[in-house]
Amino acid sequence: MRQALRSERAEALIGAGESVERASHVVGFGDARMLRRLRARGAG
């Protein structure tokens, strides 16, 4: 649940022009790799 909320918030930040790296940091992921993996799963 928490991961889904972080991912949604990160997507909103990316949509507003933030980089994946910055968005992942802001929402609390340890690094951008986790967010990239989640985004790849969602696109597949």
mmCIF entry with sequence, helices, sheets and N, C-alpha, C, O atoms, coordinates in Angstrom:
data_MODEL
# 
_entry.id   MODEL 
# 
_entity.id                         1 
_entity.type                       polymer 
_entity.pdbx_number_of_molecules   1 
# 
_entity_poly.entity_id                      1 
_entity_poly.type                           'polypeptide(L)' 
_entity_poly.nstd_linkage                   no 
_entity_poly.nstd_monomer                   no 
_entity_poly.pdbx_seq_one_letter_code       MRQALRSERAEALIGAGESVERASHVVGFGDARMLRRLRARGAG 
_entity_poly.pdbx_seq_one_letter_code_can   MRQALRSERAEALIGAGESVERASHVVGFGDARMLRRLRARGAG 
_entity_poly.pdbx_strand_id                 A 
# 
loop_
_entity_poly_seq.entity_id 
_entity_poly_seq.num 
_entity_poly_seq.mon_id 
_entity_poly_seq.hetero 
1 1  MET n 
1 2  ARG n 
1 3  GLN n 
1 4  ALA n 
1 5  LEU n 
1 6  ARG n 
1 7  SER n 
1 8  GLU n 
1 9  ARG n 
1 10 ALA n 
1 11 GLU n 
1 12 ALA n 
1 13 LEU n 
1 14 ILE n 
1 15 GLY n 
1 16 ALA n 
1 17 GLY n 
1 18 GLU n 
1 19 SER n 
1 20 VAL n 
1 21 GLU n 
1 22 ARG n 
1 23 ALA n 
1 24 SER n 
1 25 HIS n 
1 26 VAL n 
1 27 VAL n 
1 28 GLY n 
1 29 PHE n 
1 30 GLY n 
1 31 ASP n 
1 32 ALA n 
1 33 ARG n 
1 34 MET n 
1 35 LEU n 
1 36 ARG n 
1 37 ARG n 
1 38 LEU n 
1 39 ARG n 
1 40 ALA n 
1 41 ARG n 
1 42 GLY n 
1 43 ALA n 
1 44 GLY n 
# 
_struct_asym.id          A 
_struct_asym.entity_id   1 
# 
loop_
_struct_conf.conf_type_id 
_struct_conf.id 
_struct_conf.pdbx_PDB_helix_id 
_struct_conf.beg_label_comp_id 
_struct_conf.beg_label_asym_id 
_struct_conf.beg_label_seq_id 
_struct_conf.pdbx_beg_PDB_ins_code 
_struct_conf.end_label_comp_id 
_struct_conf.end_label_asym_id 
_struct_conf.end_label_seq_id 
_struct_conf.pdbx_end_PDB_ins_code 
_struct_conf.beg_auth_comp_id 
_struct_conf.beg_auth_asym_id 
_struct_conf.beg_auth_seq_id 
_struct_conf.end_auth_comp_id 
_struct_conf.end_auth_asym_id 
_struct_conf.end_auth_seq_id 
_struct_conf.pdbx_PDB_helix_class 
_struct_conf.details 
_struct_conf.pdbx_PDB_helix_length 
HELX_P HELX_P1 AA1 ARG A 2  ? GLY A 15 ? ARG A 2  GLY A 15 1 ? 14 
HELX_P HELX_P2 AA2 VAL A 20 ? VAL A 27 ? VAL A 20 VAL A 27 1 ? 8  
HELX_P HELX_P3 AA3 ALA A 32 ? ALA A 43 ? ALA A 32 ALA A 43 1 ? 12 
# 
_struct_conf_type.id          HELX_P 
_struct_conf_type.criteria    ? 
_struct_conf_type.reference   ? 
# 
loop_
_atom_site.group_PDB 
_atom_site.id 
_atom_site.type_symbol 
_atom_site.label_atom_id 
_atom_site.label_alt_id 
_atom_site.label_comp_id 
_atom_site.label_asym_id 
_atom_site.label_entity_id 
_atom_site.label_seq_id 
_atom_site.pdbx_PDB_ins_code 
_atom_site.Cartn_x 
_atom_site.Cartn_y 
_atom_site.Cartn_z 
_atom_site.occupancy 
_atom_site.B_iso_or_equiv 
_atom_site.pdbx_formal_charge 
_atom_site.auth_seq_id 
_atom_site.auth_comp_id 
_atom_site.auth_asym_id 
_atom_site.auth_atom_id 
_atom_site.pdbx_PDB_model_num 
ATOM 1   N N  . MET A 1 1  ? 0.829  -1.199 0.000   1.00 0.00 ? 1  MET A N  1 
ATOM 2   C CA . MET A 1 1  ? 0.000  0.000  0.000   1.00 0.00 ? 1  MET A CA 1 
ATOM 3   C C  . MET A 1 1  ? 0.871  1.259  0.000   1.00 0.00 ? 1  MET A C  1 
ATOM 4   O O  . MET A 1 1  ? 0.671  2.158  -0.817  1.00 0.00 ? 1  MET A O  1 
ATOM 5   N N  . ARG A 1 2  ? 1.816  1.317  0.901   1.00 0.00 ? 2  ARG A N  1 
ATOM 6   C CA . ARG A 1 2  ? 2.690  2.495  0.981   1.00 0.00 ? 2  ARG A CA 1 
ATOM 7   C C  . ARG A 1 2  ? 3.483  2.667  -0.309  1.00 0.00 ? 2  ARG A C  1 
ATOM 8   O O  . ARG A 1 2  ? 3.669  3.782  -0.795  1.00 0.00 ? 2  ARG A O  1 
ATOM 9   N N  . GLN A 1 3  ? 3.947  1.541  -0.856  1.00 0.00 ? 3  GLN A N  1 
ATOM 10  C CA . GLN A 1 3  ? 4.714  1.596  -2.098  1.00 0.00 ? 3  GLN A CA 1 
ATOM 11  C C  . GLN A 1 3  ? 3.851  2.131  -3.237  1.00 0.00 ? 3  GLN A C  1 
ATOM 12  O O  . GLN A 1 3  ? 4.334  2.896  -4.071  1.00 0.00 ? 3  GLN A O  1 
ATOM 13  N N  . ALA A 1 4  ? 2.591  1.738  -3.279  1.00 0.00 ? 4  ALA A N  1 
ATOM 14  C CA . ALA A 1 4  ? 1.678  2.225  -4.321  1.00 0.00 ? 4  ALA A CA 1 
ATOM 15  C C  . ALA A 1 4  ? 1.477  3.729  -4.196  1.00 0.00 ? 4  ALA A C  1 
ATOM 16  O O  . ALA A 1 4  ? 1.452  4.436  -5.203  1.00 0.00 ? 4  ALA A O  1 
ATOM 17  N N  . LEU A 1 5  ? 1.334  4.222  -2.975  1.00 0.00 ? 5  LEU A N  1 
ATOM 18  C CA . LEU A 1 5  ? 1.166  5.661  -2.761  1.00 0.00 ? 5  LEU A CA 1 
ATOM 19  C C  . LEU A 1 5  ? 2.416  6.431  -3.173  1.00 0.00 ? 5  LEU A C  1 
ATOM 20  O O  . LEU A 1 5  ? 2.334  7.492  -3.792  1.00 0.00 ? 5  LEU A O  1 
ATOM 21  N N  . ARG A 1 6  ? 3.565  5.881  -2.821  1.00 0.00 ? 6  ARG A N  1 
ATOM 22  C CA . ARG A 1 6  ? 4.822  6.522  -3.228  1.00 0.00 ? 6  ARG A CA 1 
ATOM 23  C C  . ARG A 1 6  ? 4.939  6.575  -4.744  1.00 0.00 ? 6  ARG A C  1 
ATOM 24  O O  . ARG A 1 6  ? 5.340  7.584  -5.325  1.00 0.00 ? 6  ARG A O  1 
ATOM 25  N N  . SER A 1 7  ? 4.576  5.456  -5.364  1.00 0.00 ? 7  SER A N  1 
ATOM 26  C CA . SER A 1 7  ? 4.664  5.374  -6.812  1.00 0.00 ? 7  SER A CA 1 
ATOM 27  C C  . SER A 1 7  ? 3.726  6.380  -7.484  1.00 0.00 ? 7  SER A C  1 
ATOM 28  O O  . SER A 1 7  ? 4.110  7.036  -8.451  1.00 0.00 ? 7  SER A O  1 
ATOM 29  N N  . GLU A 1 8  ? 2.506  6.500  -6.978  1.00 0.00 ? 8  GLU A N  1 
ATOM 30  C CA . GLU A 1 8  ? 1.559  7.474  -7.526  1.00 0.00 ? 8  GLU A CA 1 
ATOM 31  C C  . GLU A 1 8  ? 2.081  8.900  -7.376  1.00 0.00 ? 8  GLU A C  1 
ATOM 32  O O  . GLU A 1 8  ? 2.001  9.701  -8.307  1.00 0.00 ? 8  GLU A O  1 
ATOM 33  N N  . ARG A 1 9  ? 2.609  9.206  -6.211  1.00 0.00 ? 9  ARG A N  1 
ATOM 34  C CA . ARG A 1 9  ? 3.143  10.549 -5.971  1.00 0.00 ? 9  ARG A CA 1 
ATOM 35  C C  . ARG A 1 9  ? 4.343  10.821 -6.877  1.00 0.00 ? 9  ARG A C  1 
ATOM 36  O O  . ARG A 1 9  ? 4.491  11.915 -7.421  1.00 0.00 ? 9  ARG A O  1 
ATOM 37  N N  . ALA A 1 10 ? 5.195  9.807  -7.029  1.00 0.00 ? 10 ALA A N  1 
ATOM 38  C CA . ALA A 1 10 ? 6.358  9.961  -7.910  1.00 0.00 ? 10 ALA A CA 1 
ATOM 39  C C  . ALA A 1 10 ? 5.916  10.206 -9.347  1.00 0.00 ? 10 ALA A C  1 
ATOM 40  O O  . ALA A 1 10 ? 6.501  11.042 -10.036 1.00 0.00 ? 10 ALA A O  1 
ATOM 41  N N  . GLU A 1 11 ? 4.902  9.496  -9.808  1.00 0.00 ? 11 GLU A N  1 
ATOM 42  C CA . GLU A 1 11 ? 4.401  9.708  -11.169 1.00 0.00 ? 11 GLU A CA 1 
ATOM 43  C C  . GLU A 1 11 ? 3.889  11.133 -11.353 1.00 0.00 ? 11 GLU A C  1 
ATOM 44  O O  . GLU A 1 11 ? 4.098  11.752 -12.396 1.00 0.00 ? 11 GLU A O  1 
ATOM 45  N N  . ALA A 1 12 ? 3.216  11.641 -10.326 1.00 0.00 ? 12 ALA A N  1 
ATOM 46  C CA . ALA A 1 12 ? 2.726  13.020 -10.393 1.00 0.00 ? 12 ALA A CA 1 
ATOM 47  C C  . ALA A 1 12 ? 3.896  13.999 -10.493 1.00 0.00 ? 12 ALA A C  1 
ATOM 48  O O  . ALA A 1 12 ? 3.840  14.957 -11.264 1.00 0.00 ? 12 ALA A O  1 
ATOM 49  N N  . LEU A 1 13 ? 4.937  13.766 -9.730  1.00 0.00 ? 13 LEU A N  1 
ATOM 50  C CA . LEU A 1 13 ? 6.112  14.637 -9.774  1.00 0.00 ? 13 LEU A CA 1 
ATOM 51  C C  . LEU A 1 13 ? 6.799  14.569 -11.131 1.00 0.00 ? 13 LEU A C  1 
ATOM 52  O O  . LEU A 1 13 ? 7.207  15.593 -11.679 1.00 0.00 ? 13 LEU A O  1 
ATOM 53  N N  . ILE A 1 14 ? 6.925  13.368 -11.666 1.00 0.00 ? 14 ILE A N  1 
ATOM 54  C CA . ILE A 1 14 ? 7.541  13.195 -12.983 1.00 0.00 ? 14 ILE A CA 1 
ATOM 55  C C  . ILE A 1 14 ? 6.702  13.908 -14.042 1.00 0.00 ? 14 ILE A C  1 
ATOM 56  O O  . ILE A 1 14 ? 7.238  14.562 -14.936 1.00 0.00 ? 14 ILE A O  1 
ATOM 57  N N  . GLY A 1 15 ? 5.397  13.775 -13.931 1.00 0.00 ? 15 GLY A N  1 
ATOM 58  C CA . GLY A 1 15 ? 4.501  14.459 -14.853 1.00 0.00 ? 15 GLY A CA 1 
ATOM 59  C C  . GLY A 1 15 ? 4.618  15.969 -14.775 1.00 0.00 ? 15 GLY A C  1 
ATOM 60  O O  . GLY A 1 15 ? 4.358  16.674 -15.750 1.00 0.00 ? 15 GLY A O  1 
ATOM 61  N N  . ALA A 1 16 ? 5.013  16.464 -13.601 1.00 0.00 ? 16 ALA A N  1 
ATOM 62  C CA . ALA A 1 16 ? 5.188  17.908 -13.407 1.00 0.00 ? 16 ALA A CA 1 
ATOM 63  C C  . ALA A 1 16 ? 6.584  18.380 -13.801 1.00 0.00 ? 16 ALA A C  1 
ATOM 64  O O  . ALA A 1 16 ? 6.912  19.559 -13.660 1.00 0.00 ? 16 ALA A O  1 
ATOM 65  N N  . GLY A 1 17 ? 7.410  17.447 -14.298 1.00 0.00 ? 17 GLY A N  1 
ATOM 66  C CA . GLY A 1 17 ? 8.716  17.847 -14.799 1.00 0.00 ? 17 GLY A CA 1 
ATOM 67  C C  . GLY A 1 17 ? 9.923  17.429 -13.982 1.00 0.00 ? 17 GLY A C  1 
ATOM 68  O O  . GLY A 1 17 ? 11.058 17.700 -14.375 1.00 0.00 ? 17 GLY A O  1 
ATOM 69  N N  . GLU A 1 18 ? 9.697  16.769 -12.847 1.00 0.00 ? 18 GLU A N  1 
ATOM 70  C CA . GLU A 1 18 ? 10.836 16.309 -12.041 1.00 0.00 ? 18 GLU A CA 1 
ATOM 71  C C  . GLU A 1 18 ? 11.494 15.101 -12.707 1.00 0.00 ? 18 GLU A C  1 
ATOM 72  O O  . GLU A 1 18 ? 10.845 14.367 -13.452 1.00 0.00 ? 18 GLU A O  1 
ATOM 73  N N  . SER A 1 19 ? 12.763 14.902 -12.439 1.00 0.00 ? 19 SER A N  1 
ATOM 74  C CA . SER A 1 19 ? 13.450 13.720 -12.952 1.00 0.00 ? 19 SER A CA 1 
ATOM 75  C C  . SER A 1 19 ? 13.042 12.502 -12.125 1.00 0.00 ? 19 SER A C  1 
ATOM 76  O O  . SER A 1 19 ? 12.536 12.638 -11.011 1.00 0.00 ? 19 SER A O  1 
ATOM 77  N N  . VAL A 1 20 ? 13.266 11.321 -12.677 1.00 0.00 ? 20 VAL A N  1 
ATOM 78  C CA . VAL A 1 20 ? 12.970 10.085 -11.945 1.00 0.00 ? 20 VAL A CA 1 
ATOM 79  C C  . VAL A 1 20 ? 13.806 10.041 -10.672 1.00 0.00 ? 20 VAL A C  1 
ATOM 80  O O  . VAL A 1 20 ? 13.316 9.627  -9.622  1.00 0.00 ? 20 VAL A O  1 
ATOM 81  N N  . GLU A 1 21 ? 15.051 10.459 -10.758 1.00 0.00 ? 21 GLU A N  1 
ATOM 82  C CA . GLU A 1 21 ? 15.928 10.450 -9.593  1.00 0.00 ? 21 GLU A CA 1 
ATOM 83  C C  . GLU A 1 21 ? 15.393 11.352 -8.482  1.00 0.00 ? 21 GLU A C  1 
ATOM 84  O O  . GLU A 1 21 ? 15.326 10.959 -7.317  1.00 0.00 ? 21 GLU A O  1 
ATOM 85  N N  . ARG A 1 22 ? 15.022 12.547 -8.865  1.00 0.00 ? 22 ARG A N  1 
ATOM 86  C CA . ARG A 1 22 ? 14.506 13.514 -7.873  1.00 0.00 ? 22 ARG A CA 1 
ATOM 87  C C  . ARG A 1 22 ? 13.178 13.031 -7.284  1.00 0.00 ? 22 ARG A C  1 
ATOM 88  O O  . ARG A 1 22 ? 12.977 13.086 -6.071  1.00 0.00 ? 22 ARG A O  1 
ATOM 89  N N  . ALA A 1 23 ? 12.284 12.564 -8.138  1.00 0.00 ? 23 ALA A N  1 
ATOM 90  C CA . ALA A 1 23 ? 10.982 12.089 -7.667  1.00 0.00 ? 23 ALA A CA 1 
ATOM 91  C C  . ALA A 1 23 ? 11.144 10.915 -6.709  1.00 0.00 ? 23 ALA A C  1 
ATOM 92  O O  . ALA A 1 23 ? 10.462 10.855 -5.686  1.00 0.00 ? 23 ALA A O  1 
ATOM 93  N N  . SER A 1 24 ? 12.030 9.989  -7.024  1.00 0.00 ? 24 SER A N  1 
ATOM 94  C CA . SER A 1 24 ? 12.227 8.836  -6.145  1.00 0.00 ? 24 SER A CA 1 
ATOM 95  C C  . SER A 1 24 ? 12.756 9.275  -4.783  1.00 0.00 ? 24 SER A C  1 
ATOM 96  O O  . SER A 1 24 ? 12.361 8.724  -3.755  1.00 0.00 ? 24 SER A O  1 
ATOM 97  N N  . HIS A 1 25 ? 13.634 10.251 -4.773  1.00 0.00 ? 25 HIS A N  1 
ATOM 98  C CA . HIS A 1 25 ? 14.165 10.770 -3.515  1.00 0.00 ? 25 HIS A CA 1 
ATOM 99  C C  . HIS A 1 25 ? 13.070 11.461 -2.697  1.00 0.00 ? 25 HIS A C  1 
ATOM 100 O O  . HIS A 1 25 ? 12.959 11.237 -1.492  1.00 0.00 ? 25 HIS A O  1 
ATOM 101 N N  . VAL A 1 26 ? 12.275 12.288 -3.343  1.00 0.00 ? 26 VAL A N  1 
ATOM 102 C CA . VAL A 1 26 ? 11.229 13.053 -2.651  1.00 0.00 ? 26 VAL A CA 1 
ATOM 103 C C  . VAL A 1 26 ? 10.218 12.128 -1.990  1.00 0.00 ? 26 VAL A C  1 
ATOM 104 O O  . VAL A 1 26 ? 9.794  12.387 -0.864  1.00 0.00 ? 26 VAL A O  1 
ATOM 105 N N  . VAL A 1 27 ? 9.825  11.055 -2.669  1.00 0.00 ? 27 VAL A N  1 
ATOM 106 C CA . VAL A 1 27 ? 8.786  10.174 -2.114  1.00 0.00 ? 27 VAL A CA 1 
ATOM 107 C C  . VAL A 1 27 ? 9.322  9.111  -1.169  1.00 0.00 ? 27 VAL A C  1 
ATOM 108 O O  . VAL A 1 27 ? 8.547  8.400  -0.530  1.00 0.00 ? 27 VAL A O  1 
ATOM 109 N N  . GLY A 1 28 ? 10.651 8.996  -1.073  1.00 0.00 ? 28 GLY A N  1 
ATOM 110 C CA . GLY A 1 28 ? 11.220 8.109  -0.069  1.00 0.00 ? 28 GLY A CA 1 
ATOM 111 C C  . GLY A 1 28 ? 11.768 6.778  -0.536  1.00 0.00 ? 28 GLY A C  1 
ATOM 112 O O  . GLY A 1 28 ? 12.078 5.915  0.285   1.00 0.00 ? 28 GLY A O  1 
ATOM 113 N N  . PHE A 1 29 ? 11.894 6.593  -1.851  1.00 0.00 ? 29 PHE A N  1 
ATOM 114 C CA . PHE A 1 29 ? 12.565 5.382  -2.319  1.00 0.00 ? 29 PHE A CA 1 
ATOM 115 C C  . PHE A 1 29 ? 14.057 5.553  -2.068  1.00 0.00 ? 29 PHE A C  1 
ATOM 116 O O  . PHE A 1 29 ? 14.574 6.668  -2.140  1.00 0.00 ? 29 PHE A O  1 
ATOM 117 N N  . GLY A 1 30 ? 14.747 4.467  -1.776  1.00 0.00 ? 30 GLY A N  1 
ATOM 118 C CA . GLY A 1 30 ? 16.171 4.524  -1.495  1.00 0.00 ? 30 GLY A CA 1 
ATOM 119 C C  . GLY A 1 30 ? 16.981 5.023  -2.677  1.00 0.00 ? 30 GLY A C  1 
ATOM 120 O O  . GLY A 1 30 ? 17.949 5.765  -2.514  1.00 0.00 ? 30 GLY A O  1 
ATOM 121 N N  . ASP A 1 31 ? 16.576 4.608  -3.866  1.00 0.00 ? 31 ASP A N  1 
ATOM 122 C CA . ASP A 1 31 ? 17.229 5.075  -5.085  1.00 0.00 ? 31 ASP A CA 1 
ATOM 123 C C  . ASP A 1 31 ? 16.239 4.972  -6.247  1.00 0.00 ? 31 ASP A C  1 
ATOM 124 O O  . ASP A 1 31 ? 15.129 4.466  -6.085  1.00 0.00 ? 31 ASP A O  1 
ATOM 125 N N  . ALA A 1 32 ? 16.640 5.442  -7.380  1.00 0.00 ? 32 ALA A N  1 
ATOM 126 C CA . ALA A 1 32 ? 15.742 5.504  -8.529  1.00 0.00 ? 32 ALA A CA 1 
ATOM 127 C C  . ALA A 1 32 ? 15.501 4.138  -9.164  1.00 0.00 ? 32 ALA A C  1 
ATOM 128 O O  . ALA A 1 32 ? 14.536 3.971  -9.909  1.00 0.00 ? 32 ALA A O  1 
ATOM 129 N N  . ARG A 1 33 ? 16.358 3.159  -8.884  1.00 0.00 ? 33 ARG A N  1 
ATOM 130 C CA . ARG A 1 33 ? 16.180 1.842  -9.499  1.00 0.00 ? 33 ARG A CA 1 
ATOM 131 C C  . ARG A 1 33 ? 14.832 1.219  -9.173  1.00 0.00 ? 33 ARG A C  1 
ATOM 132 O O  . ARG A 1 33 ? 14.185 0.643  -10.048 1.00 0.00 ? 33 ARG A O  1 
ATOM 133 N N  . MET A 1 34 ? 14.405 1.330  -7.920  1.00 0.00 ? 34 MET A N  1 
ATOM 134 C CA . MET A 1 34 ? 13.126 0.743  -7.523  1.00 0.00 ? 34 MET A CA 1 
ATOM 135 C C  . MET A 1 34 ? 11.977 1.405  -8.267  1.00 0.00 ? 34 MET A C  1 
ATOM 136 O O  . MET A 1 34 ? 11.070 0.721  -8.741  1.00 0.00 ? 34 MET A O  1 
ATOM 137 N N  . LEU A 1 35 ? 12.004 2.707  -8.374  1.00 0.00 ? 35 LEU A N  1 
ATOM 138 C CA . LEU A 1 35 ? 10.951 3.413  -9.084  1.00 0.00 ? 35 LEU A CA 1 
ATOM 139 C C  . LEU A 1 35 ? 10.964 3.041  -10.561 1.00 0.00 ? 35 LEU A C  1 
ATOM 140 O O  . LEU A 1 35 ? 9.903  2.874  -11.163 1.00 0.00 ? 35 LEU A O  1 
ATOM 141 N N  . ARG A 1 36 ? 12.139 2.911  -11.148 1.00 0.00 ? 36 ARG A N  1 
ATOM 142 C CA . ARG A 1 36 ? 12.223 2.515  -12.555 1.00 0.00 ? 36 ARG A CA 1 
ATOM 143 C C  . ARG A 1 36 ? 11.629 1.122  -12.762 1.00 0.00 ? 36 ARG A C  1 
ATOM 144 O O  . ARG A 1 36 ? 10.925 0.889  -13.745 1.00 0.00 ? 36 ARG A O  1 
ATOM 145 N N  . ARG A 1 37 ? 11.908 0.194  -11.843 1.00 0.00 ? 37 ARG A N  1 
ATOM 146 C CA . ARG A 1 37 ? 11.344 -1.151 -11.948 1.00 0.00 ? 37 ARG A CA 1 
ATOM 147 C C  . ARG A 1 37 ? 9.816  -1.119 -11.860 1.00 0.00 ? 37 ARG A C  1 
ATOM 148 O O  . ARG A 1 37 ? 9.132  -1.793 -12.630 1.00 0.00 ? 37 ARG A O  1 
ATOM 149 N N  . LEU A 1 38 ? 9.292  -0.343 -10.931 1.00 0.00 ? 38 LEU A N  1 
ATOM 150 C CA . LEU A 1 38 ? 7.840  -0.238 -10.787 1.00 0.00 ? 38 LEU A CA 1 
ATOM 151 C C  . LEU A 1 38 ? 7.206  0.364  -12.037 1.00 0.00 ? 38 LEU A C  1 
ATOM 152 O O  . LEU A 1 38 ? 6.151  -0.087 -12.483 1.00 0.00 ? 38 LEU A O  1 
ATOM 153 N N  . ARG A 1 39 ? 7.845  1.375  -12.593 1.00 0.00 ? 39 ARG A N  1 
ATOM 154 C CA . ARG A 1 39 ? 7.318  2.007  -13.805 1.00 0.00 ? 39 ARG A CA 1 
ATOM 155 C C  . ARG A 1 39 ? 7.357  1.040  -14.977 1.00 0.00 ? 39 ARG A C  1 
ATOM 156 O O  . ARG A 1 39 ? 6.438  1.032  -15.795 1.00 0.00 ? 39 ARG A O  1 
ATOM 157 N N  . ALA A 1 40 ? 8.398  0.226  -15.076 1.00 0.00 ? 40 ALA A N  1 
ATOM 158 C CA . ALA A 1 40 ? 8.506  -0.754 -16.166 1.00 0.00 ? 40 ALA A CA 1 
ATOM 159 C C  . ALA A 1 40 ? 7.416  -1.813 -16.039 1.00 0.00 ? 40 ALA A C  1 
ATOM 160 O O  . ALA A 1 40 ? 6.846  -2.234 -17.046 1.00 0.00 ? 40 ALA A O  1 
ATOM 161 N N  . ARG A 1 41 ? 7.123  -2.242 -14.832 1.00 0.00 ? 41 ARG A N  1 
ATOM 162 C CA . ARG A 1 41 ? 6.048  -3.220 -14.625 1.00 0.00 ? 41 ARG A CA 1 
ATOM 163 C C  . ARG A 1 41 ? 4.707  -2.644 -15.029 1.00 0.00 ? 41 ARG A C  1 
ATOM 164 O O  . ARG A 1 41 ? 3.889  -3.332 -15.640 1.00 0.00 ? 41 ARG A O  1 
ATOM 165 N N  . GLY A 1 42 ? 4.480  -1.393 -14.694 1.00 0.00 ? 42 GLY A N  1 
ATOM 166 C CA . GLY A 1 42 ? 3.213  -0.751 -15.026 1.00 0.00 ? 42 GLY A CA 1 
ATOM 167 C C  . GLY A 1 42 ? 3.019  -0.559 -16.516 1.00 0.00 ? 42 GLY A C  1 
ATOM 168 O O  . GLY A 1 42 ? 1.891  -0.579 -17.008 1.00 0.00 ? 42 GLY A O  1 
ATOM 169 N N  . ALA A 1 43 ? 4.105  -0.373 -17.229 1.00 0.00 ? 43 ALA A N  1 
ATOM 170 C CA . ALA A 1 43 ? 4.029  -0.158 -18.672 1.00 0.00 ? 43 ALA A CA 1 
ATOM 171 C C  . ALA A 1 43 ? 3.869  -1.471 -19.428 1.00 0.00 ? 43 ALA A C  1 
ATOM 172 O O  . ALA A 1 43 ? 3.437  -1.478 -20.580 1.00 0.00 ? 43 ALA A O  1 
ATOM 173 N N  . GLY A 1 44 ? 4.216  -2.579 -18.785 1.00 0.00 ? 44 GLY A N  1 
ATOM 174 C CA . GLY A 1 44 ? 4.185  -3.886 -19.450 1.00 0.00 ? 44 GLY A CA 1 
ATOM 175 C C  . GLY A 1 44 ? 2.890  -4.498 -19.411 1.00 0.00 ? 44 GLY A C  1 
ATOM 176 O O  . GLY A 1 44 ? 2.712  -5.600 -19.930 1.00 0.00 ? 44 GLY A O  1 
# 
